[in-house]
Amino acid sequence: MARRKHLDDFTHGRMIGKLEEERTITTVAAEFGINKSVVSRAWKAFETTDTAVRKVRGGRPRTTTAEDDRCIILQAKRGRRQSASVISQQLSTATGRQVSRFTWPT
């Protein structure tokens, strides 16, 4: 079975930079020690999106913002005696969005 090695965003950026210097896909692939198809797909993605950074996808979309997360943590720390459903109701009232009681660690 093929083994996948995910490249970090820095390496993606370096690959795109070398391709922008008008190096060939073959030479860039050889330099990084990866398959030509990986470099080709990264280049095509860059041409369509104008960015070398990949957006993380997968799983359910987040409904809470970073500010909501901080609020959840503060409420959980302050109200250790409160049940998770009470904290969830308070947060739903404050933000206007339904938040599961399983959103934060207990």
N, CA, C and O atoms as a GROMACS GRO file, in nm:
protein
  424
    1MET      N    1   0.084  -0.117   0.000
    1MET     CA    2   0.000   0.000   0.000
    1MET      C    3   0.089   0.124   0.000
    1MET      O    4   0.194   0.126   0.064
    2ALA      N    5   0.046   0.227  -0.071
    2ALA     CA    6   0.124   0.350  -0.080
    2ALA      C    7   0.126   0.422   0.054
    2ALA      O    8   0.026   0.424   0.126
    3ARG      N    9   0.238   0.480   0.085
    3ARG     CA   10   0.252   0.554   0.210
    3ARG      C   11   0.246   0.702   0.179
    3ARG      O   12   0.320   0.751   0.094
    4ARG      N   13   0.160   0.773   0.248
    4ARG     CA   14   0.144   0.916   0.221
    4ARG      C   15   0.224   0.998   0.321
    4ARG      O   16   0.224   0.971   0.441
    5LYS      N   17   0.292   1.097   0.269
    5LYS     CA   18   0.368   1.188   0.353
    5LYS      C   19   0.318   1.328   0.321
    5LYS      O   20   0.342   1.379   0.212
    6HIS      N   21   0.249   1.389   0.414
    6HIS     CA   22   0.193   1.521   0.390
    6HIS      C   23   0.302   1.626   0.405
    6HIS      O   24   0.378   1.625   0.501
    7LEU      N   25   0.307   1.716   0.310
    7LEU     CA   26   0.406   1.823   0.314
    7LEU      C   27   0.350   1.940   0.392
    7LEU      O   28   0.232   1.972   0.382
    8ASP      N   29   0.436   2.005   0.470
    8ASP     CA   30   0.390   2.121   0.545
    8ASP      C   31   0.380   2.242   0.453
    8ASP      O   32   0.428   2.241   0.340
    9ASP      N   33   0.316   2.347   0.504
    9ASP     CA   34   0.292   2.466   0.422
    9ASP      C   35   0.422   2.534   0.380
    9ASP      O   36   0.429   2.591   0.271
   10PHE      N   37   0.524   2.528   0.464
   10PHE     CA   38   0.652   2.590   0.430
   10PHE      C   39   0.713   2.523   0.307
   10PHE      O   40   0.762   2.590   0.217
   11THR      N   41   0.709   2.390   0.304
   11THR     CA   42   0.763   2.316   0.190
   11THR      C   43   0.681   2.344   0.065
   11THR      O   44   0.737   2.358  -0.044
   12HIS      N   45   0.549   2.353   0.080
   12HIS     CA   46   0.465   2.389  -0.034
   12HIS      C   47   0.507   2.524  -0.090
   12HIS      O   48   0.518   2.542  -0.212
   13GLY      N   49   0.529   2.619  -0.001
   13GLY     CA   50   0.570   2.753  -0.044
   13GLY      C   51   0.704   2.752  -0.116
   13GLY      O   52   0.722   2.822  -0.216
   14ARG      N   53   0.797   2.672  -0.065
   14ARG     CA   54   0.928   2.662  -0.131
   14ARG      C   55   0.914   2.602  -0.270
   14ARG      O   56   0.978   2.647  -0.365
   15MET      N   57   0.828   2.498  -0.282
   15MET     CA   58   0.806   2.436  -0.414
   15MET      C   59   0.750   2.538  -0.512
   15MET      O   60   0.796   2.548  -0.625
   16ILE      N   61   0.650   2.612  -0.469
   16ILE     CA   62   0.586   2.711  -0.556
   16ILE      C   63   0.687   2.818  -0.594
   16ILE      O   64   0.690   2.863  -0.709
   17GLY      N   65   0.770   2.859  -0.500
   17GLY     CA   66   0.872   2.959  -0.530
   17GLY      C   67   0.969   2.912  -0.637
   17GLY      O   68   1.006   2.989  -0.726
   18LYS      N   69   1.009   2.788  -0.628
   18LYS     CA   70   1.102   2.735  -0.728
   18LYS      C   71   1.034   2.725  -0.865
   18LYS      O   72   1.097   2.747  -0.968
   19LEU      N   73   0.904   2.690  -0.865
   19LEU     CA   74   0.832   2.683  -0.992
   19LEU      C   75   0.811   2.823  -1.051
   19LEU      O   76   0.811   2.840  -1.173
   20GLU      N   77   0.794   2.923  -0.965
   20GLU     CA   78   0.782   3.061  -1.013
   20GLU      C   79   0.914   3.111  -1.072
   20GLU      O   80   0.915   3.201  -1.156
   21GLU      N   81   1.026   3.051  -1.028
   21GLU     CA   82   1.156   3.084  -1.086
   21GLU      C   83   1.175   3.017  -1.221
   21GLU      O   84   1.283   3.020  -1.280
   22GLU      N   85   1.068   2.955  -1.270
   22GLU     CA   86   1.064   2.888  -1.400
   22GLU      C   87   1.151   2.762  -1.405
   22GLU      O   88   1.206   2.728  -1.509
   23ARG      N   89   1.160   2.694  -1.292
   23ARG     CA   90   1.222   2.562  -1.293
   23ARG      C   91   1.117   2.462  -1.337
   23ARG      O   92   0.997   2.489  -1.327
   24THR      N   93   1.160   2.350  -1.385
   24THR     CA   94   1.064   2.250  -1.433
   24THR      C   95   1.011   2.167  -1.315
   24THR      O   96   1.074   2.158  -1.210
   25ILE      N   97   0.895   2.109  -1.336
   25ILE     CA   98   0.833   2.025  -1.234
   25ILE      C   99   0.924   1.907  -1.201
   25ILE      O  100   0.933   1.865  -1.086
   26THR      N  101   0.991   1.855  -1.303
   26THR     CA  102   1.079   1.739  -1.283
   26THR      C  103   1.196   1.773  -1.191
   26THR      O  104   1.230   1.696  -1.102
   27THR      N  105   1.259   1.889  -1.213
   27THR     CA  106   1.374   1.926  -1.130
   27THR      C  107   1.332   1.958  -0.987
   27THR      O  108   1.403   1.926  -0.892
   28VAL      N  109   1.217   2.022  -0.972
   28VAL     CA  110   1.168   2.054  -0.837
   28VAL      C  111   1.134   1.924  -0.762
   28VAL      O  112   1.166   1.910  -0.644
   29ALA      N  113   1.070   1.831  -0.831
   29ALA     CA  114   1.035   1.703  -0.768
   29ALA      C  115   1.161   1.629  -0.726
   29ALA      O  116   1.166   1.571  -0.618
   30ALA      N  117   1.263   1.630  -0.811
   30ALA     CA  118   1.388   1.563  -0.778
   30ALA      C  119   1.457   1.629  -0.659
   30ALA      O  120   1.514   1.561  -0.574
   31GLU      N  121   1.452   1.761  -0.654
   31GLU     CA  122   1.517   1.834  -0.545
   31GLU      C  123   1.452   1.804  -0.410
   31GLU      O  124   1.522   1.793  -0.309
   32PHE      N  125   1.320   1.791  -0.408
   32PHE     CA  126   1.249   1.763  -0.283
   32PHE      C  127   1.233   1.614  -0.256
   32PHE      O  128   1.190   1.574  -0.148
   33GLY      N  129   1.267   1.533  -0.354
   33GLY     CA  130   1.256   1.389  -0.337
   33GLY      C  131   1.113   1.338  -0.331
   33GLY      O  132   1.082   1.246  -0.256
   34ILE      N  133   1.028   1.401  -0.411
   34ILE     CA  134   0.887   1.360  -0.414
   34ILE      C  135   0.846   1.334  -0.558
   34ILE      O  136   0.921   1.363  -0.652
   35ASN      N  137   0.728   1.279  -0.576
   35ASN     CA  138   0.679   1.245  -0.707
   35ASN      C  139   0.640   1.370  -0.785
   35ASN      O  140   0.598   1.470  -0.727
   36LYS      N  141   0.654   1.363  -0.918
   36LYS     CA  142   0.619   1.477  -1.003
   36LYS      C  143   0.472   1.513  -0.992
   36LYS      O  144   0.436   1.630  -1.003
   37SER      N  145   0.386   1.413  -0.970
   37SER     CA  146   0.243   1.441  -0.962
   37SER      C  147   0.209   1.528  -0.841
   37SER      O  148   0.116   1.609  -0.846
   38VAL      N  149   0.284   1.513  -0.732
   38VAL     CA  150   0.262   1.595  -0.613
   38VAL      C  151   0.293   1.741  -0.644
   38VAL      O  152   0.217   1.830  -0.607
   39VAL      N  153   0.404   1.763  -0.711
   39VAL     CA  154   0.444   1.900  -0.747
   39VAL      C  155   0.345   1.958  -0.847
   39VAL      O  156   0.308   2.075  -0.836
   40SER      N  157   0.302   1.878  -0.942
   40SER     CA  158   0.208   1.924  -1.042
   40SER      C  159   0.075   1.964  -0.979
   40SER      O  160   0.019   2.068  -1.013
   41ARG      N  161   0.024   1.882  -0.887
   41ARG     CA  162  -0.102   1.915  -0.821
   41ARG      C  163  -0.090   2.040  -0.736
   41ARG      O  164  -0.182   2.120  -0.730
   42ALA      N  165   0.024   2.058  -0.669
   42ALA     CA  166   0.046   2.177  -0.588
   42ALA      C  167   0.050   2.301  -0.676
   42ALA      O  168  -0.004   2.406  -0.639
   43TRP      N  169   0.114   2.290  -0.792
   43TRP     CA  170   0.124   2.403  -0.884
   43TRP      C  171  -0.014   2.440  -0.940
   43TRP      O  172  -0.048   2.557  -0.949
   44LYS      N  173  -0.091   2.338  -0.978
   44LYS     CA  174  -0.226   2.365  -1.030
   44LYS      C  175  -0.314   2.429  -0.924
   44LYS      O  176  -0.392   2.520  -0.954
   45ALA      N  177  -0.303   2.383  -0.801
   45ALA     CA  178  -0.380   2.442  -0.692
   45ALA      C  179  -0.339   2.587  -0.670
   45ALA      O  180  -0.424   2.672  -0.643
   46PHE      N  181  -0.210   2.615  -0.680
   46PHE     CA  182  -0.161   2.752  -0.664
   46PHE      C  183  -0.213   2.841  -0.776
   46PHE      O  184  -0.251   2.956  -0.751
   47GLU      N  185  -0.216   2.790  -0.898
   47GLU     CA  186  -0.263   2.870  -1.010
   47GLU      C  187  -0.411   2.906  -0.996
   47GLU      O  188  -0.453   3.014  -1.038
   48THR      N  189  -0.490   2.818  -0.939
   48THR     CA  190  -0.633   2.845  -0.927
   48THR      C  191  -0.668   2.928  -0.804
   48THR      O  192  -0.761   3.007  -0.808
   49THR      N  193  -0.593   2.910  -0.694
   49THR     CA  194  -0.628   2.979  -0.569
   49THR      C  195  -0.535   3.096  -0.536
   49THR      O  196  -0.568   3.176  -0.448
   50ASP      N  197  -0.422   3.107  -0.603
   50ASP     CA  198  -0.322   3.211  -0.576
   50ASP      C  199  -0.265   3.205  -0.434
   50ASP      O  200  -0.222   3.307  -0.380
   51THR      N  201  -0.265   3.087  -0.375
   51THR     CA  202  -0.203   3.070  -0.244
   51THR      C  203  -0.145   2.930  -0.234
   51THR      O  204  -0.200   2.834  -0.287
   52ALA      N  205  -0.033   2.921  -0.164
   52ALA     CA  206   0.032   2.791  -0.147
   52ALA      C  207  -0.016   2.723  -0.020
   52ALA      O  208   0.012   2.605   0.002
   53VAL      N  209  -0.087   2.796   0.064
   53VAL     CA  210  -0.133   2.743   0.192
   53VAL      C  211  -0.264   2.669   0.170
   53VAL      O  212  -0.357   2.721   0.108
   54ARG      N  213  -0.270   2.547   0.221
   54ARG     CA  214  -0.390   2.467   0.207
   54ARG      C  215  -0.484   2.492   0.323
   54ARG      O  216  -0.440   2.508   0.437
   55LYS      N  217  -0.612   2.495   0.295
   55LYS     CA  218  -0.712   2.511   0.399
   55LYS      C  219  -0.742   2.374   0.458
   55LYS      O  220  -0.764   2.277   0.385
   56VAL      N  221  -0.744   2.368   0.589
   56VAL     CA  222  -0.774   2.242   0.656
   56VAL      C  223  -0.922   2.214   0.640
   56VAL      O  224  -1.006   2.297   0.673
   57ARG      N  225  -0.954   2.097   0.589
   57ARG     CA  226  -1.093   2.059   0.571
   57ARG      C  227  -1.115   1.923   0.632
   57ARG      O  228  -1.022   1.846   0.654
   58GLY      N  229  -1.237   1.896   0.657
   58GLY     CA  230  -1.272   1.767   0.712
   58GLY      C  231  -1.343   1.783   0.844
   58GLY      O  232  -1.316   1.876   0.920
   59GLY      N  233  -1.431   1.694   0.870
   59GLY     CA  234  -1.506   1.702   0.994
   59GLY      C  235  -1.618   1.804   0.985
   59GLY      O  236  -1.642   1.864   0.880
   60ARG      N  237  -1.683   1.822   1.094
   60ARG     CA  238  -1.795   1.914   1.098
   60ARG      C  239  -1.745   2.058   1.107
   60ARG      O  240  -1.647   2.084   1.177
   61PRO      N  241  -1.810   2.151   1.037
   61PRO     CA  242  -1.767   2.291   1.045
   61PRO      C  243  -1.785   2.347   1.186
   61PRO      O  244  -1.880   2.313   1.256
   62ARG      N  245  -1.694   2.433   1.225
   62ARG     CA  246  -1.701   2.492   1.358
   62ARG      C  247  -1.815   2.594   1.365
   62ARG      O  248  -1.837   2.670   1.270
   63THR      N  249  -1.886   2.594   1.477
   63THR     CA  250  -1.990   2.694   1.497
   63THR      C  251  -1.952   2.795   1.603
   63THR      O  252  -2.013   2.901   1.612
   64THR      N  253  -1.851   2.763   1.682
   64THR     CA  254  -1.807   2.857   1.784
   64THR      C  255  -1.683   2.930   1.736
   64THR      O  256  -1.597   2.872   1.669
   65THR      N  257  -1.675   3.057   1.772
   65THR     CA  258  -1.558   3.137   1.738
   65THR      C  259  -1.455   3.124   1.850
   65THR      O  260  -1.482   3.060   1.952
   66ALA      N  261  -1.339   3.183   1.831
   66ALA     CA  262  -1.236   3.181   1.935
   66ALA      C  263  -1.286   3.251   2.060
   66ALA      O  264  -1.256   3.210   2.172
   67GLU      N  265  -1.364   3.357   2.041
   67GLU     CA  266  -1.420   3.430   2.155
   67GLU      C  267  -1.520   3.341   2.232
   67GLU      O  268  -1.521   3.340   2.355
   68ASP      N  269  -1.602   3.266   2.158
   68ASP     CA  270  -1.695   3.173   2.222
   68ASP      C  271  -1.620   3.067   2.300
   68ASP      O  272  -1.660   3.030   2.411
   69ASP      N  273  -1.510   3.017   2.244
   69ASP     CA  274  -1.431   2.916   2.311
   69ASP      C  275  -1.374   2.968   2.444
   69ASP      O  276  -1.374   2.897   2.544
   70ARG      N  277  -1.328   3.093   2.443
   70ARG     CA  278  -1.277   3.153   2.567
   70ARG      C  279  -1.389   3.165   2.670
   70ARG      O  280  -1.368   3.141   2.789
   71CYS      N  281  -1.507   3.203   2.624
   71CYS     CA  282  -1.623   3.216   2.713
   71CYS      C  283  -1.660   3.082   2.773
   71CYS      O  284  -1.690   3.073   2.892
   72ILE      N  285  -1.657   2.978   2.692
   72ILE     CA  286  -1.688   2.843   2.740
   72ILE      C  287  -1.589   2.801   2.848
   72ILE      O  288  -1.629   2.747   2.951
   73ILE      N  289  -1.462   2.825   2.824
   73ILE     CA  290  -1.359   2.786   2.922
   73ILE      C  291  -1.376   2.862   3.052
   73ILE      O  292  -1.365   2.803   3.159
   74LEU      N  293  -1.402   2.994   3.043
   74LEU     CA  294  -1.422   3.072   3.165
   74LEU      C  295  -1.543   3.023   3.244
   74LEU      O  296  -1.536   3.008   3.366
   75GLN      N  297  -1.652   2.998   3.173
   75GLN     CA  298  -1.772   2.951   3.242
   75GLN      C  299  -1.750   2.814   3.305
   75GLN      O  300  -1.797   2.787   3.415
   76ALA      N  301  -1.677   2.728   3.235
   76ALA     CA  302  -1.651   2.594   3.288
   76ALA      C  303  -1.561   2.603   3.412
   76ALA      O  304  -1.579   2.526   3.506
   77LYS      N  305  -1.464   2.695   3.412
   77LYS     CA  306  -1.375   2.709   3.528
   77LYS      C  307  -1.449   2.770   3.647
   77LYS      O  308  -1.432   2.726   3.760
   78ARG      N  309  -1.532   2.871   3.620
   78ARG     CA  310  -1.605   2.937   3.728
   78ARG      C  311  -1.714   2.848   3.786
   78ARG      O  312  -1.731   2.841   3.908
   79GLY      N  313  -1.785   2.782   3.702
   79GLY     CA  314  -1.903   2.707   3.746
   79GLY      C  315  -1.882   2.559   3.750
   79GLY      O  316  -1.958   2.485   3.688
   80ARG      N  317  -1.782   2.514   3.821
   80ARG     CA  318  -1.756   2.370   3.830
   80ARG      C  319  -1.876   2.295   3.888
   80ARG      O  320  -1.898   2.178   3.857
   81ARG      N  321  -1.954   2.365   3.971
   81ARG     CA  322  -2.070   2.300   4.033
   81ARG      C  323  -2.189   2.295   3.938
   81ARG      O  324  -2.281   2.216   3.958
   82GLN      N  325  -2.188   2.380   3.836
   82GLN     CA  326  -2.299   2.381   3.742
   82GLN      C  327  -2.286   2.263   3.647
   82GLN      O  328  -2.176   2.219   3.614
   83SER      N  329  -2.400   2.215   3.603
   83SER     CA  330  -2.397   2.105   3.507
   83SER      C  331  -2.364   2.160   3.369
   83SER      O  332  -2.376   2.279   3.342
   84ALA      N  333  -2.321   2.071   3.283
   84ALA     CA  334  -2.284   2.111   3.148
   84ALA      C  335  -2.404   2.166   3.073
   84ALA      O  336  -2.388   2.256   2.990
   85SER      N  337  -2.523   2.114   3.099
   85SER     CA  338  -2.641   2.163   3.028
   85SER      C  339  -2.674   2.306   3.068
   85SER      O  340  -2.721   2.384   2.985
   86VAL      N  341  -2.651   2.343   3.195
   86VAL     CA  342  -2.676   2.480   3.240
   86VAL      C  343  -2.580   2.576   3.171
   86VAL      O  344  -2.621   2.682   3.123
   87ILE      N  345  -2.453   2.539   3.165
   87ILE     CA  346  -2.353   2.623   3.098
   87ILE      C  347  -2.386   2.634   2.950
   87ILE      O  348  -2.371   2.741   2.890
   88SER      N  349  -2.430   2.523   2.890
   88SER     CA  350  -2.467   2.524   2.749
   88SER      C  351  -2.583   2.618   2.723
   88SER      O  352  -2.584   2.691   2.624
   89GLN      N  353  -2.682   2.619   2.812
   89GLN     CA  354  -2.797   2.709   2.797
   89GLN      C  355  -2.754   2.854   2.811
   89GLN      O  356  -2.800   2.940   2.737
   90GLN      N  357  -2.665   2.882   2.906
   90GLN     CA  358  -2.617   3.018   2.925
   90GLN      C  359  -2.543   3.068   2.801
   90GLN      O  360  -2.562   3.181   2.757
   91LEU      N  361  -2.459   2.982   2.746
   91LEU     CA  362  -2.384   3.022   2.628
   91LEU      C  363  -2.477   3.040   2.507
   91LEU      O  364  -2.458   3.132   2.428
   92SER      N  365  -2.575   2.953   2.493
   92SER     CA  366  -2.670   2.965   2.382
   92SER      C  367  -2.748   3.095   2.392
   92SER      O  368  -2.774   3.160   2.291
   93THR      N  369  -2.784   3.134   2.514
   93THR     CA  370  -2.854   3.260   2.535
   93THR      C  371  -2.763   3.378   2.500
   93THR      O  372  -2.808   3.475   2.438
   94ALA      N  373  -2.637   3.370   2.540
   94ALA     CA  374  -2.544   3.481   2.517
   94ALA      C  375  -2.507   3.496   2.370
   94ALA      O  376  -2.496   3.608   2.321
   95THR      N  377  -2.488   3.385   2.298
   95THR     CA  378  -2.440   3.393   2.160
   95THR      C  379  -2.550   3.381   2.057
   95THR      O  380  -2.532   3.423   1.942
   96GLY      N  381  -2.663   3.325   2.095
   96GLY     CA  382  -2.771   3.305   1.999
   96GLY      C  383  -2.754   3.182   1.913
   96GLY      O  384  -2.829   3.162   1.817
   97ARG      N  385  -2.655   3.099   1.946
   97ARG     CA  386  -2.632   2.975   1.872
   97ARG      C  387  -2.640   2.858   1.968
   97ARG      O  388  -2.602   2.868   2.084
   98GLN      N  389  -2.690   2.747   1.918
   98GLN     CA  390  -2.700   2.628   2.001
   98GLN      C  391  -2.563   2.563   2.011
   98GLN      O  392  -2.496   2.539   1.911
   99VAL      N  393  -2.523   2.535   2.134
   99VAL     CA  394  -2.393   2.474   2.159
   99VAL      C  395  -2.414   2.347   2.240
   99VAL      O  396  -2.486   2.348   2.340
  100SER      N  397  -2.351   2.240   2.197
  100SER     CA  398  -2.365   2.112   2.266
  100SER      C  399  -2.294   2.115   2.400
  100SER      O  400  -2.195   2.188   2.416
  101ARG      N  401  -2.343   2.037   2.495
  101ARG     CA  402  -2.277   2.030   2.625
  101ARG      C  403  -2.147   1.952   2.616
  101ARG      O  404  -2.069   1.950   2.712
  102PHE      N  405  -2.122   1.887   2.502
  102PHE     CA  406  -1.999   1.811   2.483
  102PHE      C  407  -1.890   1.895   2.416
  102PHE      O  408  -1.786   1.842   2.378
  103THR      N  409  -1.913   2.025   2.402
  103THR     CA  410  -1.820   2.112   2.330
  103THR      C  411  -1.691   2.134   2.409
  103THR      O  412  -1.585   2.147   2.348
  104TRP      N  413  -1.697   2.138   2.538
  104TRP     CA  414  -1.579   2.167   2.619
  104TRP      C  415  -1.548   2.051   2.712
  104TRP      O  416  -1.634   1.967   2.739
  105PRO      N  417  -1.423   2.046   2.759
  105PRO     CA  418  -1.386   1.938   2.851
  105PRO      C  419  -1.451   1.958   2.988
  105PRO      O  420  -1.470   2.071   3.033
  106THR      N  421  -1.484   1.849   3.050
  106THR     CA  422  -1.545   1.859   3.184
  106THR      C  423  -1.445   1.830   3.291
  106THR      O  424  -1.479   1.834   3.409
   0.00000   0.00000   0.00000
